[in-house]
Amino acid sequence: MIVTEALFAVLSTRDGRVGTAEAAGLIVLCIGSTVGMVAESITYRVLSSKTFDPAKVALVSATIVLSPLIAILGGRRLRALRDGR
């Protein structure tokens, strides 16, 4: 999934239909990733005070924070492509 996100991010820098399609794909993939990570049972186990592990918390938190940020940046790129910038 990370490889696909990276590929979409690189291809979204192109102009035209390819860039638009890849930016839209990046948004959809990152939204799905965020929803999937929040729904994972490991997220709640890692963030629980009984099974708290700082390394795992950092990884889970990064996934929860970075995917929406990438989706937002993909949306900005999509808007820029639509406006012709």
C-alpha positions as CSV (number, residue, x, y, z in Angstrom):
1,M,0.0,0.0,0.0
2,I,2.9,2.4,0.8
3,V,4.4,1.6,-2.6
4,T,1.1,2.4,-4.3
5,E,0.8,5.7,-2.4
6,A,4.4,6.6,-3.4
7,L,3.7,5.8,-7.0
8,F,0.5,7.8,-7.0
9,A,2.3,10.7,-5.4
10,V,5.1,10.7,-8.0
11,L,2.7,10.4,-10.9
12,S,0.4,13.1,-9.6
13,T,3.1,15.6,-10.4
14,R,2.4,15.1,-14.1
15,D,0.0,17.5,-15.9
16,G,-3.2,16.5,-17.7
17,R,-5.4,13.5,-17.2
18,V,-2.6,11.3,-15.8
19,G,-1.9,13.8,-13.0
20,T,-5.6,14.3,-12.3
21,A,-6.3,10.5,-12.1
22,E,-3.3,9.9,-9.9
23,A,-4.1,12.8,-7.5
24,A,-7.7,11.4,-7.2
25,G,-6.3,7.9,-6.7
26,L,-4.0,9.2,-4.0
27,I,-6.9,10.9,-2.2
28,V,-9.0,7.7,-2.3
29,L,-6.2,5.5,-1.2
30,C,-5.2,7.7,1.8
31,I,-8.7,8.1,3.0
32,G,-9.1,4.3,2.9
33,S,-5.8,4.0,4.7
34,T,-6.9,6.3,7.5
35,V,-10.3,4.6,7.9
36,G,-8.6,1.2,7.9
37,M,-6.0,2.2,10.5
38,V,-8.6,3.7,12.8
39,A,-10.7,0.5,12.5
40,E,-7.8,-1.8,13.2
41,S,-8.0,-3.5,16.5
42,I,-4.2,-3.1,17.0
43,T,-4.7,0.6,17.1
44,Y,-6.7,0.3,20.3
45,R,-4.4,-2.3,21.8
46,V,-1.3,-0.1,21.2
47,L,-3.0,3.1,22.5
48,S,-4.3,1.3,25.6
49,S,-2.5,2.1,28.9
50,K,-2.1,-1.6,29.7
51,T,-0.2,-2.5,26.5
52,F,1.4,0.8,25.8
53,D,4.6,0.5,23.7
54,P,6.2,3.8,22.7
55,A,7.6,2.5,19.4
56,K,4.3,1.1,18.3
57,V,2.5,4.2,19.4
58,A,4.8,6.4,17.2
59,L,4.2,4.2,14.2
60,V,0.4,4.0,14.7
61,S,0.2,7.8,15.3
62,A,2.3,8.5,12.3
63,T,0.0,6.4,10.1
64,I,-3.1,8.1,11.5
65,V,-1.7,11.6,11.0
66,L,0.2,11.3,7.7
67,S,-2.4,9.6,5.6
68,P,-5.0,12.4,6.0
69,L,-2.2,15.0,5.4
70,I,-1.3,13.3,2.1
71,A,-5.0,13.2,1.2
72,I,-5.2,17.0,1.8
73,L,-2.1,17.6,-0.3
74,G,-3.5,15.4,-3.0
75,G,-6.7,17.5,-2.9
76,R,-4.7,20.7,-3.3
77,R,-2.8,19.2,-6.2
78,L,-6.1,18.1,-7.8
79,R,-7.5,21.6,-7.4
80,A,-4.3,23.1,-8.9
81,L,-4.6,20.8,-11.9
82,R,-8.3,21.7,-12.4
83,D,-7.5,25.4,-12.2
84,G,-4.7,25.0,-14.7
85,R,-1.8,26.0,-12.4
